[in-house]
Amino acid sequence: MKTTKIIATFKGLVLVGAILSSSVVAADATLYKKCAGCHGQQAEKKAMGKSKIINSMTAAEIVGALNGYKDGSYGGSMKGLMKGQVKSLDDEQIESLAQTISEMK
Ligand code: HEC
C-alpha cells in the first residue's frame, strides 16, 4: 500500500516536471518562429544563401552577432534585413534565442 503511494507521488512529480520543461521550450520556440522561415526549423539552413548555418555557432557567437546587427557593427551585405529582425528584442530574448539555436542540431 505504502509503495503504491510513493510510486503515485513519483509519477505526479515526473508529470509536473514534464509540463514545466515543455512550457519553457515552447516559449523559446515562439521567439524562434519568425526566424525559421529563413534559417530553417532547426536553424540548419543558410538564410537566403547568405548567412552562416547558425545552429553551428556557439550561443556567445550568436549573442555577439545579434547585438552587432542591432547596433550596426556586424554583418554582411544583408545586415539591414537582420537589423529589422532583432531591433525589438531585448537582452534576455537575445540570450534565450542564442541558447535555443545553439542547442538545435
Ligand atoms: C527574411 C529572412 C531572415 C529572417 C526572418 C531572419 N534572418 Fe537571420 N539572417 C538572414 C540573412 C540573409 C543573414 C545574413 C545577413 C548578413 O549579410 O550579415 C542572417 C544572419 C543571421 C545571423 C548571423 C549569421 C552569420 O552569417 O554571421 C544570425 C545569428 C541570425 N541571422 C539569427 C536570426 C534570428 C535569431 C532570427 C529571428 C529573430 C533571424 N535571424 C531571422 C536572414 C533572415
py3Dmol code that shows the C-alpha trace and the ligand (Angstrom):
import py3Dmol

protein = """\
ATOM      1  CA  MET A   1       0.000   0.000   0.000  1.00  0.00           C
ATOM      2  CA  LYS A   2       2.723   2.417   1.057  1.00  0.00           C
ATOM      3  CA  THR A   3       4.828   1.615  -2.012  1.00  0.00           C
ATOM      4  CA  THR A   4       1.906   2.314  -4.347  1.00  0.00           C
ATOM      5  CA  LYS A   5       1.509   5.721  -2.761  1.00  0.00           C
ATOM      6  CA  ILE A   6       5.186   6.540  -3.240  1.00  0.00           C
ATOM      7  CA  ILE A   7       5.044   5.452  -6.879  1.00  0.00           C
ATOM      8  CA  ALA A   8       1.925   7.568  -7.442  1.00  0.00           C
ATOM      9  CA  THR A   9       3.664  10.602  -5.922  1.00  0.00           C
ATOM     10  CA  PHE A  10       6.726   9.979  -8.066  1.00  0.00           C
ATOM     11  CA  LYS A  11       4.617   9.758 -11.224  1.00  0.00           C
ATOM     12  CA  GLY A  12       2.972  13.047 -10.257  1.00  0.00           C
ATOM     13  CA  LEU A  13       6.352  14.728  -9.914  1.00  0.00           C
ATOM     14  CA  VAL A  14       7.540  13.432 -13.266  1.00  0.00           C
ATOM     15  CA  LEU A  15       4.376  14.767 -14.866  1.00  0.00           C
ATOM     16  CA  VAL A  16       4.814  18.230 -13.310  1.00  0.00           C
ATOM     17  CA  GLY A  17       8.439  18.234 -14.447  1.00  0.00           C
ATOM     18  CA  ALA A  18       7.439  17.343 -17.989  1.00  0.00           C
ATOM     19  CA  ILE A  19       4.837  20.094 -18.129  1.00  0.00           C
ATOM     20  CA  LEU A  20       7.241  22.694 -16.744  1.00  0.00           C
ATOM     21  CA  SER A  21      10.068  21.832 -19.122  1.00  0.00           C
ATOM     22  CA  SER A  22       7.802  21.728 -22.174  1.00  0.00           C
ATOM     23  CA  SER A  23       6.427  25.199 -21.424  1.00  0.00           C
ATOM     24  CA  VAL A  24       9.977  26.610 -21.242  1.00  0.00           C
ATOM     25  CA  VAL A  25      10.792  25.079 -24.622  1.00  0.00           C
ATOM     26  CA  ALA A  26       7.536  26.431 -26.059  1.00  0.00           C
ATOM     27  CA  ALA A  27       8.421  29.999 -25.044  1.00  0.00           C
ATOM     28  CA  ASP A  28      11.755  29.825 -26.866  1.00  0.00           C
ATOM     29  CA  ALA A  29      10.215  28.149 -29.886  1.00  0.00           C
ATOM     30  CA  THR A  30       7.717  31.012 -30.206  1.00  0.00           C
ATOM     31  CA  LEU A  31      10.553  33.505 -30.272  1.00  0.00           C
ATOM     32  CA  TYR A  32      12.393  31.498 -32.919  1.00  0.00           C
ATOM     33  CA  LYS A  33       9.286  31.005 -35.087  1.00  0.00           C
ATOM     34  CA  LYS A  34       9.802  34.163 -37.120  1.00  0.00           C
ATOM     35  CA  CYS A  35      13.431  33.214 -37.802  1.00  0.00           C
ATOM     36  CA  ALA A  36      12.622  29.724 -39.068  1.00  0.00           C
ATOM     37  CA  GLY A  37      11.284  30.905 -42.433  1.00  0.00           C
ATOM     38  CA  CYS A  38      14.783  31.923 -43.473  1.00  0.00           C
ATOM     39  CA  HIS A  39      17.086  29.943 -41.167  1.00  0.00           C
ATOM     40  CA  GLY A  40      15.153  26.636 -41.180  1.00  0.00           C
ATOM     41  CA  GLN A  41      13.160  24.807 -38.483  1.00  0.00           C
ATOM     42  CA  GLN A  42      16.380  23.563 -36.869  1.00  0.00           C
ATOM     43  CA  ALA A  43      18.451  26.626 -37.827  1.00  0.00           C
ATOM     44  CA  GLU A  44      20.177  24.329 -40.299  1.00  0.00           C
ATOM     45  CA  LYS A  45      19.949  26.447 -43.477  1.00  0.00           C
ATOM     46  CA  LYS A  46      21.984  29.272 -44.933  1.00  0.00           C
ATOM     47  CA  ALA A  47      19.353  32.009 -44.796  1.00  0.00           C
ATOM     48  CA  MET A  48      18.754  33.215 -48.363  1.00  0.00           C
ATOM     49  CA  GLY A  49      22.022  31.532 -49.334  1.00  0.00           C
ATOM     50  CA  LYS A  50      23.909  34.206 -47.370  1.00  0.00           C
ATOM     51  CA  SER A  51      24.217  33.508 -43.682  1.00  0.00           C
ATOM     52  CA  LYS A  52      26.279  31.015 -41.760  1.00  0.00           C
ATOM     53  CA  ILE A  53      24.474  27.894 -40.617  1.00  0.00           C
ATOM     54  CA  ILE A  54      23.571  29.372 -37.280  1.00  0.00           C
ATOM     55  CA  ASN A  55      22.991  26.148 -35.330  1.00  0.00           C
ATOM     56  CA  SER A  56      26.724  25.521 -35.648  1.00  0.00           C
ATOM     57  CA  MET A  57      27.533  28.820 -33.930  1.00  0.00           C
ATOM     58  CA  THR A  58      28.034  28.946 -30.146  1.00  0.00           C
ATOM     59  CA  ALA A  59      25.493  30.822 -28.014  1.00  0.00           C
ATOM     60  CA  ALA A  60      28.118  33.533 -27.369  1.00  0.00           C
ATOM     61  CA  GLU A  61      28.747  33.987 -31.106  1.00  0.00           C
ATOM     62  CA  ILE A  62      25.014  34.272 -31.764  1.00  0.00           C
ATOM     63  CA  VAL A  63      24.580  36.870 -28.991  1.00  0.00           C
ATOM     64  CA  GLY A  64      27.503  38.816 -30.483  1.00  0.00           C
ATOM     65  CA  ALA A  65      26.055  38.656 -33.985  1.00  0.00           C
ATOM     66  CA  LEU A  66      22.524  39.659 -32.932  1.00  0.00           C
ATOM     67  CA  ASN A  67      23.734  42.580 -30.812  1.00  0.00           C
ATOM     68  CA  GLY A  68      26.005  43.594 -33.682  1.00  0.00           C
ATOM     69  CA  TYR A  69      23.082  43.626 -36.124  1.00  0.00           C
ATOM     70  CA  LYS A  70      21.181  45.716 -33.596  1.00  0.00           C
ATOM     71  CA  ASP A  71      23.861  48.418 -33.351  1.00  0.00           C
ATOM     72  CA  GLY A  72      25.089  48.054 -36.941  1.00  0.00           C
ATOM     73  CA  SER A  73      28.578  46.799 -36.053  1.00  0.00           C
ATOM     74  CA  TYR A  74      28.177  43.291 -37.502  1.00  0.00           C
ATOM     75  CA  GLY A  75      27.105  41.655 -40.716  1.00  0.00           C
ATOM     76  CA  GLY A  76      27.489  41.377 -44.457  1.00  0.00           C
ATOM     77  CA  SER A  77      25.574  42.725 -47.422  1.00  0.00           C
ATOM     78  CA  MET A  78      22.212  41.826 -45.923  1.00  0.00           C
ATOM     79  CA  LYS A  79      22.740  43.107 -42.395  1.00  0.00           C
ATOM     80  CA  GLY A  80      19.937  45.645 -42.797  1.00  0.00           C
ATOM     81  CA  LEU A  81      17.491  42.780 -43.093  1.00  0.00           C
ATOM     82  CA  MET A  82      18.710  41.185 -39.864  1.00  0.00           C
ATOM     83  CA  LYS A  83      18.590  44.533 -38.069  1.00  0.00           C
ATOM     84  CA  GLY A  84      14.867  44.573 -38.729  1.00  0.00           C
ATOM     85  CA  GLN A  85      14.589  41.092 -37.209  1.00  0.00           C
ATOM     86  CA  VAL A  86      16.386  41.861 -33.963  1.00  0.00           C
ATOM     87  CA  LYS A  87      15.817  45.534 -33.203  1.00  0.00           C
ATOM     88  CA  SER A  88      12.785  44.895 -30.997  1.00  0.00           C
ATOM     89  CA  LEU A  89      14.401  42.059 -29.000  1.00  0.00           C
ATOM     90  CA  ASP A  90      15.723  42.783 -25.504  1.00  0.00           C
ATOM     91  CA  ASP A  91      18.906  41.277 -24.000  1.00  0.00           C
ATOM     92  CA  GLU A  92      17.018  38.488 -22.297  1.00  0.00           C
ATOM     93  CA  GLN A  93      15.267  37.444 -25.511  1.00  0.00           C
ATOM     94  CA  ILE A  94      18.550  37.517 -27.450  1.00  0.00           C
ATOM     95  CA  GLU A  95      20.209  35.391 -24.762  1.00  0.00           C
ATOM     96  CA  SER A  96      17.338  32.914 -24.821  1.00  0.00           C
ATOM     97  CA  LEU A  97      17.251  32.716 -28.629  1.00  0.00           C
ATOM     98  CA  ALA A  98      21.008  32.176 -28.774  1.00  0.00           C
ATOM     99  CA  GLN A  99      20.762  29.358 -26.258  1.00  0.00           C
ATOM    100  CA  THR A 100      17.902  27.721 -28.167  1.00  0.00           C
ATOM    101  CA  ILE A 101      19.602  27.998 -31.560  1.00  0.00           C
ATOM    102  CA  SER A 102      22.964  26.709 -30.352  1.00  0.00           C
ATOM    103  CA  GLU A 103      21.232  23.612 -28.974  1.00  0.00           C
ATOM    104  CA  MET A 104      19.430  22.826 -32.261  1.00  0.00           C
ATOM    105  CA  LYS A 105      21.128  20.219 -34.377  1.00  0.00           C
TER     106      LYS A 105
END
"""
ligand_1 = """\
43
HEC
C 13.965 37.265 -44.034
C 14.958 36.239 -43.731
C 15.550 36.181 -42.323
C 14.871 36.145 -41.117
C 13.364 36.136 -40.883
C 15.898 36.049 -40.091
N 17.134 36.034 -40.640
Fe 18.911 35.879 -39.646
N 19.916 36.175 -41.374
C 19.350 36.325 -42.629
C 20.390 36.687 -43.597
C 20.202 36.936 -45.083
C 21.608 36.765 -42.855
C 22.982 37.204 -43.359
C 22.999 38.735 -43.190
C 24.322 39.405 -43.478
O 24.568 39.754 -44.637
O 25.094 39.617 -42.495
C 21.272 36.406 -41.476
C 22.193 36.291 -40.432
C 21.937 35.841 -39.158
C 22.912 35.534 -38.131
C 24.420 35.664 -38.279
C 24.966 34.562 -39.147
C 26.222 34.978 -39.866
O 26.305 34.679 -41.064
O 27.104 35.596 -39.251
C 22.240 35.130 -37.028
C 22.818 34.674 -35.693
C 20.824 35.193 -37.353
N 20.669 35.627 -38.643
C 19.810 34.883 -36.469
C 18.457 35.156 -36.735
C 17.417 35.122 -35.726
C 17.642 34.749 -34.272
C 16.253 35.455 -36.353
C 14.869 35.616 -35.732
C 14.745 36.592 -34.664
C 16.567 35.680 -37.752
N 17.908 35.514 -37.940
C 15.625 35.983 -38.725
C 18.001 36.165 -42.941
C 16.977 36.132 -42.016
"""
view = py3Dmol.view(width=600, height=400)
view.addModel(protein, "pdb")
view.setStyle({"model": 0}, {"cartoon": {"style": "trace"}})
view.addModel(ligand_1, "xyz")
view.setStyle({"model": 1}, {"stick": {}})
view.zoomTo()
view.show()
